[in-house]
Amino acid sequence: MPEQGTWRISTAYDYVNELDAPDLAWEFLRRNPEYQQDYNRLKQRGLGEDQAAAALSTKWGLSFRGRPRTSGARREPSMVADSRSLDADPAGAPDLGCTCTCC
């Protein structure tokens, strides 16, 4: 994400024009405060990448097939730093402590 103060510069977002639907969805999701909280909660529990990815996939309905394509200058760590595919309904996914009815 561009540093604060540059968000109004349209050239900072030119790369978005080249994104396909999954990559565009990822750009929005990785900025979602609730998603970030879920990821940080899992990270604090000391879960491995596979377990964290499984838990995030379960709650958020995700399927990580690979890292989103971004320009080298914008490449940031993935919220789930794993490029392997995940089953859409992984068995044994850790509970996020969510109180919603979706998971």
DSSP file (Angstrom, degrees, kcal/mol; ACC not computed):
  #  RESIDUE AA STRUCTURE BP1 BP2  ACC     N-H-->O    O-->H-N    N-H-->O    O-->H-N    TCO  KAPPA ALPHA  PHI   PSI    X-CA   Y-CA   Z-CA
    1    1 A M              0   0    0      0, 0.0     3,-0.1     0, 0.0     6,-0.0   0.000 360.0 360.0 360.0 137.0    0.0    0.0    0.0
    2    2 A P        -     0   0    0      0, 0.0     3,-0.1     0, 0.0     5,-0.1  -0.215 360.0 -92.1 -60.3 152.9    1.4    3.4   -0.8
    3    3 A E    >   -     0   0    0      1,-0.1     3,-2.1     3,-0.1     4,-0.3  -0.264  56.4 -81.2 -62.7 154.0    2.7    5.5    2.0
    4    4 A Q  T 3  S+     0   0    0      1,-0.3    -1,-0.1     2,-0.1     0, 0.0  -0.303 118.9  34.8 -57.2 136.5    0.2    7.9    3.6
    5    5 A G  T 3  S+     0   0    0     -3,-0.1    -1,-0.3     4,-0.0     3,-0.2   0.123 104.6  71.9 103.5 -19.9   -0.1   11.0    1.6
    6    6 A T    X   +     0   0    0     -3,-2.1     3,-1.8     1,-0.1     6,-0.2   0.382  63.1 100.2-105.7   3.2    0.4    9.4   -1.8
    7    7 A W  T 3  S+     0   0    0      1,-0.3    -1,-0.1    -4,-0.3    -3,-0.1   0.724  79.4  56.3 -65.4 -19.5   -3.0    7.7   -2.0
    8    8 A R  T 3  S+     0   0    0     -3,-0.2     2,-0.8     4,-0.0    -1,-0.3   0.522  80.8  99.6 -88.2  -5.2   -4.4   10.4   -4.2
    9    9 A I    X   -     0   0    0     -3,-1.8     3,-1.8     1,-0.2     4,-0.3  -0.731  64.1-155.7 -84.1 110.5   -1.6   10.0   -6.8
   10   10 A S  G >  S+     0   0    0     -2,-0.8     3,-1.8     1,-0.3    -1,-0.2   0.801  88.2  64.6 -61.4 -30.6   -3.3    7.9   -9.5
   11   11 A T  G >  S+     0   0    0      1,-0.3     3,-1.2     2,-0.2     4,-0.3   0.752  88.9  70.0 -65.6 -20.4    0.0    6.5  -10.8
   12   12 A A  G <  S+     0   0    0     -3,-1.8    -1,-0.3     1,-0.2    -2,-0.2   0.706 105.8  40.0 -66.3 -17.9    0.4    4.8   -7.5
   13   13 A Y  G X  S+     0   0    0     -3,-1.8     3,-1.5    -4,-0.3     4,-0.4   0.200  78.0 110.2-116.2  14.1   -2.4    2.5   -8.5
   14   14 A D  G X  S+     0   0    0     -3,-1.2     3,-1.5     1,-0.3     4,-0.3   0.849  71.5  66.2 -57.5 -33.9   -1.6    1.9  -12.1
   15   15 A Y  G >  S+     0   0    0     -4,-0.3     3,-1.5     1,-0.3     4,-0.3   0.764  86.0  71.3 -60.7 -24.7   -0.7   -1.7  -11.3
   16   16 A V  G X  S+     0   0    0     -3,-1.5     3,-1.4     1,-0.3    -1,-0.3   0.819  85.8  66.4 -61.9 -30.9   -4.4   -2.4  -10.4
   17   17 A N  G <  S+     0   0    0     -3,-1.5    -1,-0.3    -4,-0.4    -2,-0.2   0.743 101.3  49.3 -62.1 -22.6   -5.3   -2.1  -14.1
   18   18 A E  G <  S+     0   0    0     -3,-1.5    -1,-0.3    -4,-0.3     2,-0.2   0.448  88.1 107.9 -96.6  -1.9   -3.3   -5.3  -14.7
   19   19 A L    <   -     0   0    0     -3,-1.4     2,-0.1    -4,-0.3    51,-0.0  -0.516  60.3-139.7 -81.3 142.8   -4.8   -7.4  -12.0
   20   20 A D     >  -     0   0    0     -2,-0.2     4,-2.5     1,-0.0     5,-0.2  -0.381  41.0 -86.5 -86.9 177.9   -7.2  -10.3  -12.6
   21   21 A A  H  > S+     0   0    0      1,-0.2     4,-2.5     2,-0.2     5,-0.2   0.896 126.5  47.0 -57.6 -47.4  -10.2  -10.8  -10.4
   22   22 A P  H  > S+     0   0    0      0, 0.0     4,-2.2     0, 0.0    -1,-0.2   0.904 114.0  48.3 -63.1 -38.5   -8.5  -13.0   -7.7
   23   23 A D  H  > S+     0   0    0      2,-0.2     4,-2.0     1,-0.2    -2,-0.2   0.888 111.8  49.4 -68.0 -37.9   -5.6  -10.6   -7.5
   24   24 A L  H  X S+     0   0    0     -4,-2.5     4,-1.5     2,-0.2    -1,-0.2   0.910 110.0  51.3 -66.1 -42.0   -7.9   -7.6   -7.2
   25   25 A A  H  X S+     0   0    0     -4,-2.5     4,-2.8    -5,-0.2    -2,-0.2   0.906 108.6  52.3 -60.1 -41.1   -9.9   -9.4   -4.5
   26   26 A W  H  X S+     0   0    0     -4,-2.2     4,-2.9     1,-0.2     5,-0.2   0.894 102.9  58.0 -62.6 -39.8   -6.6  -10.0   -2.6
   27   27 A E  H  < S+     0   0    0     -4,-2.0     4,-0.3     1,-0.2    -1,-0.2   0.885 113.4  39.6 -58.2 -38.4   -5.6   -6.4   -2.8
   28   28 A F  H >< S+     0   0    0     -4,-1.5     3,-0.9    -3,-0.2     4,-0.4   0.918 115.6  50.7 -76.0 -44.4   -8.9   -5.5   -0.9
   29   29 A L  H >< S+     0   0    0     -4,-2.8     3,-1.9     1,-0.3     6,-0.2   0.910 103.7  56.5 -62.3 -44.4   -8.8   -8.4    1.5
   30   30 A R  T 3< S+     0   0    0     -4,-2.9    -1,-0.3     1,-0.3    -2,-0.1   0.682 108.6  49.4 -66.5 -14.3   -5.2   -7.9    2.7
   31   31 A R  T <  S+     0   0    0     -3,-0.9    -1,-0.3    -4,-0.3    -2,-0.2   0.473  82.6 114.5 -97.0  -4.5   -6.2   -4.4    3.7
   32   32 A N    <>  -     0   0    0     -3,-1.9     4,-2.5    -4,-0.4     5,-0.2  -0.542  61.3-147.3 -71.4 119.5   -9.3   -5.5    5.6
   33   33 A P  H  > S+     0   0    0      0, 0.0     4,-2.2     0, 0.0    -1,-0.2   0.855  97.3  51.7 -58.5 -37.2   -8.8   -4.7    9.3
   34   34 A E  H  > S+     0   0    0      2,-0.2     4,-2.3     1,-0.2     5,-0.1   0.907 110.6  48.2 -66.8 -40.5  -10.8   -7.8   10.4
   35   35 A Y  H  > S+     0   0    0      2,-0.2     4,-2.6     1,-0.2    -1,-0.2   0.918 111.3  50.6 -64.1 -43.2   -8.8  -10.1    8.2
   36   36 A Q  H  X S+     0   0    0     -4,-2.5     4,-2.7     1,-0.2    -2,-0.2   0.892 109.7  50.7 -62.2 -39.7   -5.5   -8.6    9.5
   37   37 A Q  H  X S+     0   0    0     -4,-2.2     4,-2.6     2,-0.2    -1,-0.2   0.923 110.2  49.5 -63.8 -43.8   -6.7   -9.1   13.1
   38   38 A D  H  X S+     0   0    0     -4,-2.3     4,-2.1     2,-0.2    -2,-0.2   0.934 112.8  47.1 -60.0 -45.9   -7.5  -12.7   12.4
   39   39 A Y  H  X S+     0   0    0     -4,-2.6     4,-2.5     1,-0.2    -2,-0.2   0.933 112.9  48.3 -62.2 -46.2   -4.1  -13.3   10.8
   40   40 A N  H  X S+     0   0    0     -4,-2.7     4,-2.5     1,-0.2    -1,-0.2   0.875 109.2  53.7 -63.5 -37.2   -2.3  -11.6   13.7
   41   41 A R  H  X S+     0   0    0     -4,-2.6     4,-1.2     2,-0.2    -1,-0.2   0.915 111.6  45.4 -62.4 -42.7   -4.3  -13.6   16.3
   42   42 A L  H  <>S+     0   0    0     -4,-2.1     5,-1.6     1,-0.2     4,-0.4   0.894 111.7  52.0 -67.0 -39.7   -3.2  -16.8   14.5
   43   43 A K  H ><5S+     0   0    0     -4,-2.5     3,-1.4     1,-0.2    -2,-0.2   0.899 106.7  53.3 -63.5 -40.9    0.4  -15.6   14.3
   44   44 A Q  H 3<5S+     0   0    0     -4,-2.5    -1,-0.2     1,-0.3    -2,-0.2   0.803 102.0  59.6 -65.3 -28.6    0.4  -14.9   18.0
   45   45 A R  T 3<5S-     0   0    0     -4,-1.2    -1,-0.3    -5,-0.2    -2,-0.2   0.604 114.2-120.6 -73.7 -10.5   -0.8  -18.4   18.7
   46   46 A G  T < 5 +     0   0    0     -3,-1.4    -3,-0.2    -4,-0.4    -2,-0.1   0.745  51.8 166.4  78.8  23.3    2.4  -19.6   17.0
   47   47 A L      < -     0   0    0     -5,-1.6    -1,-0.2     1,-0.1    -2,-0.0  -0.404  37.2-112.7 -70.7 148.2    0.5  -21.6   14.3
   48   48 A G     >  -     0   0    0      1,-0.1     4,-2.7    -2,-0.1     5,-0.2  -0.267  33.0-100.6 -71.2 167.2    2.5  -22.7   11.3
   49   49 A E  H  > S+     0   0    0      1,-0.2     4,-2.7     2,-0.2     5,-0.2   0.885 122.1  51.9 -59.2 -40.6    1.8  -21.3    7.8
   50   50 A D  H  > S+     0   0    0      2,-0.2     4,-2.2     1,-0.2    -1,-0.2   0.921 112.3  44.8 -64.4 -43.5   -0.3  -24.3    6.8
   51   51 A Q  H  > S+     0   0    0      2,-0.2     4,-2.4     1,-0.2    -2,-0.2   0.913 114.6  48.5 -66.7 -42.4   -2.5  -24.1    9.9
   52   52 A A  H  X S+     0   0    0     -4,-2.7     4,-2.6     1,-0.2     5,-0.2   0.923 112.2  49.0 -63.2 -44.0   -2.9  -20.4    9.7
   53   53 A A  H  X S+     0   0    0     -4,-2.7     4,-2.5    -5,-0.2    -1,-0.2   0.896 110.7  51.2 -62.5 -39.9   -3.8  -20.6    6.0
   54   54 A A  H  X S+     0   0    0     -4,-2.2     4,-2.2    -5,-0.2    -2,-0.2   0.917 111.3  47.1 -63.9 -43.2   -6.3  -23.4    6.7
   55   55 A A  H  X S+     0   0    0     -4,-2.4     4,-2.3     2,-0.2     5,-0.2   0.920 114.1  46.7 -65.3 -43.6   -8.0  -21.3    9.5
   56   56 A L  H  X S+     0   0    0     -4,-2.6     4,-2.7     1,-0.2     6,-0.3   0.885 111.5  52.4 -65.6 -37.9   -8.2  -18.2    7.3
   57   57 A S  H  X>S+     0   0    0     -4,-2.5     4,-1.3    -5,-0.2     5,-0.8   0.901 109.6  49.8 -63.2 -40.9   -9.5  -20.3    4.4
   58   58 A T  H  <5S+     0   0    0     -4,-2.2    -2,-0.2     2,-0.2    -1,-0.2   0.950 118.9  35.0 -64.3 -50.5  -12.3  -21.7    6.6
   59   59 A K  H  <5S+     0   0    0     -4,-2.3    -2,-0.2     1,-0.2    -1,-0.2   0.919 127.8  34.7 -72.2 -43.6  -13.5  -18.4    8.0
   60   60 A W  H  <5S-     0   0    0     -4,-2.7    -1,-0.2    -5,-0.2    -2,-0.2   0.462 103.1-120.1 -96.4  -1.8  -13.0  -16.2    4.9
   61   61 A G  T  <5 +     0   0    0     -4,-1.3     2,-0.2    -5,-0.2    -3,-0.2   0.893  57.6 160.4  67.8  40.2  -13.8  -18.8    2.2
   62   62 A L      < -     0   0    0     -5,-0.8     2,-0.3    -6,-0.3    -1,-0.2  -0.593  35.3-167.1 -99.7 155.4  -10.4  -18.5    0.6
   63   63 A S        -     0   0    0     -2,-0.2     2,-0.8    22,-0.0    25,-0.1  -0.876  14.4-154.7-137.6 105.3   -8.4  -20.7   -1.7
   64   64 A F        +     0   0    0     -2,-0.3    22,-0.3     1,-0.2     3,-0.1  -0.716  23.8 164.7 -85.5 109.3   -4.8  -19.7   -2.0
   65   65 A R        -     0   0    0     -2,-0.8     2,-0.3     1,-0.4    20,-0.2   0.485  66.8 -39.9-100.5  -6.2   -3.5  -20.9   -5.3
   66   66 A G  S    S-     0   0    0     18,-0.2    -1,-0.4    16,-0.2    17,-0.1  -0.864  79.9 -57.5 159.8 168.3   -0.3  -18.8   -5.3
   67   67 A R        -     0   0    0     -2,-0.3   -44,-0.1    -3,-0.1    16,-0.1  -0.423  61.3-102.1 -70.1 145.0    0.9  -15.3   -4.5
   68   68 A P        -     0   0    0      0, 0.0     2,-0.6     0, 0.0    -1,-0.1  -0.356  38.3-110.3 -62.6 146.8   -0.9  -12.4   -6.1
   69   69 A R        +     0   0    0     -3,-0.1     2,-0.3     6,-0.0    -3,-0.0  -0.712  51.3 158.7 -81.9 121.8    1.1  -10.9   -9.0
   70   70 A T        -     0   0    0     -2,-0.6     5,-0.1   -51,-0.0   -54,-0.0  -0.943  46.6 -89.2-136.1 160.5    2.4   -7.5   -8.1
   71   71 A S    >>  -     0   0    0     -2,-0.3     3,-1.2     1,-0.1     4,-0.9  -0.338  41.2-111.7 -66.6 153.9    5.1   -5.4   -9.4
   72   72 A G  G >4 S+     0   0    0      1,-0.3     3,-0.6     2,-0.2    -1,-0.1   0.839 117.0  55.6 -56.1 -36.2    8.5   -5.9   -7.8
   73   73 A A  G 34 S+     0   0    0      1,-0.2    -1,-0.3     3,-0.0    -2,-0.0   0.780 113.7  40.5 -69.4 -25.6    8.4   -2.4   -6.2
   74   74 A R  G <4 S+     0   0    0     -3,-1.2    -1,-0.2     2,-0.1    -2,-0.2   0.459  80.8 129.3-101.8  -2.4    5.1   -3.2   -4.5
   75   75 A R    <<  +     0   0    0     -4,-0.9    -6,-0.0    -3,-0.6    -3,-0.0  -0.357  32.3 173.1 -62.1 122.0    5.7   -6.7   -3.5
   76   76 A E        -     0   0    0     -2,-0.2    -2,-0.1     1,-0.0    -6,-0.0  -0.848  42.6 -78.4-123.3 160.8    4.8   -7.1    0.2
   77   77 A P        -     0   0    0      0, 0.0     2,-0.1     0, 0.0     4,-0.1  -0.341  52.1-114.7 -59.2 139.8    4.7  -10.2    2.4
   78   78 A S        -     0   0    0      1,-0.1     3,-0.3     2,-0.1   -11,-0.0  -0.446  15.0-124.1 -71.2 147.5    1.6  -12.2    1.9
   79   79 A M  S    S+     0   0    0      1,-0.3     2,-0.5    -2,-0.1    -1,-0.1   0.801 115.6  34.3 -63.7 -26.6   -0.8  -12.4    4.8
   80   80 A V  S    S-     0   0    0      2,-0.1     2,-2.7   -27,-0.0    -1,-0.3  -0.913  87.6-153.5-124.3 102.1   -0.4  -16.1    4.3
   81   81 A A        +     0   0    0     -2,-0.5     2,-0.3    -3,-0.3   -32,-0.1  -0.361  59.3 101.6 -79.7  65.3    3.2  -16.6    3.2
   82   82 A D        -     0   0    0     -2,-2.7   -16,-0.2   -33,-0.1    -2,-0.1  -0.980  52.1-163.5-149.0 132.5    2.6  -19.8    1.3
   83   83 A S        +     0   0    0     -2,-0.3     2,-0.2   -17,-0.1   -16,-0.1   0.350  58.3 108.7-100.1   6.7    2.2  -20.3   -2.4
   84   84 A R  S    S-     0   0    0      1,-0.1   -18,-0.2   -18,-0.1   -20,-0.1  -0.527  74.9-105.6 -84.2 151.5    0.7  -23.8   -2.1
   85   85 A S        -     0   0    0    -20,-0.2     2,-0.4    -2,-0.2   -20,-0.2  -0.396  33.8-150.3 -69.8 150.4   -2.9  -24.5   -3.0
   86   86 A L        -     0   0    0    -22,-0.3     2,-0.1    -2,-0.1    -1,-0.0  -0.944  20.0-108.8-123.3 147.0   -5.3  -25.1   -0.1
   87   87 A D        -     0   0    0     -2,-0.4   -23,-0.1     1,-0.1   -25,-0.1  -0.483  27.5-128.4 -66.1 141.3   -8.4  -27.2    0.1
   88   88 A A  S    S+     0   0    0      1,-0.3    -1,-0.1    -2,-0.1   -27,-0.1   0.750 106.0  33.7 -66.5 -22.9  -11.5  -25.0    0.3
   89   89 A D  S    S-     0   0    0    -28,-0.1    -1,-0.3     2,-0.0     2,-0.1  -0.600  85.6-169.0-131.3  71.1  -12.7  -26.9    3.4
   90   90 A P    >   -     0   0    0      0, 0.0     3,-0.8     0, 0.0     2,-0.2  -0.356  19.8-124.7 -68.5 138.6   -9.6  -28.0    5.2
   91   91 A A  T 3  S+     0   0    0      1,-0.2    -4,-0.1    -2,-0.1   -37,-0.0  -0.570  90.2  19.0 -78.3 142.9  -10.0  -30.5    8.0
   92   92 A G  T 3  S+     0   0    0     -2,-0.2    -1,-0.2     1,-0.2   -37,-0.1   0.731  78.0 167.5  74.1  22.8   -8.6  -29.6   11.4
   93   93 A A    <   -     0   0    0     -3,-0.8    -1,-0.2   -39,-0.2   -41,-0.1  -0.534  41.1-109.3 -69.9 132.8   -8.5  -25.8   10.8
   94   94 A P        -     0   0    0      0, 0.0     2,-0.3     0, 0.0   -36,-0.1  -0.278  32.2-107.4 -63.1 147.2   -8.0  -24.0   14.1
   95   95 A D        -     0   0    0      1,-0.1   -40,-0.1    -3,-0.1     8,-0.0  -0.574  18.9-153.3 -75.0 134.5  -10.9  -22.0   15.5
   96   96 A L        -     0   0    0     -2,-0.3    -1,-0.1   -41,-0.1     3,-0.1   0.487  42.2-110.7 -85.9  -3.4  -10.4  -18.2   15.2
   97   97 A G        +     0   0    0      1,-0.2     2,-0.2     2,-0.0    -2,-0.1   0.732  62.2 164.1  79.1  20.9  -12.6  -17.5   18.1
   98   98 A C        -     0   0    0      1,-0.1    -1,-0.2     5,-0.1    -2,-0.0  -0.468  33.3-160.5 -75.5 142.5  -15.2  -16.0   15.8
   99   99 A T        +     0   0    0     -2,-0.2    -1,-0.1    -3,-0.1    -2,-0.0   0.322  57.7 107.1-104.1   6.0  -18.7  -15.5   17.0
  100  100 A C  S    S-     0   0    0      1,-0.1     3,-0.3     3,-0.0    -2,-0.0  -0.207  76.5-122.1 -77.0 174.4  -20.4  -15.3   13.6
  101  101 A T  S    S+     0   0    0      1,-0.2    -1,-0.1     2,-0.1    -2,-0.0   0.368  95.6  82.3 -96.1   3.8  -22.5  -18.1   12.1
  102  102 A C              0   0    0      1,-0.1    -1,-0.2   -43,-0.0    -3,-0.0   0.681 360.0 360.0 -85.2 -16.9  -20.3  -18.5    9.0
  103  103 A C              0   0    0     -3,-0.3    -1,-0.1   -43,-0.0    -2,-0.1   0.395 360.0 360.0-138.3 360.0  -17.7  -20.8   10.6
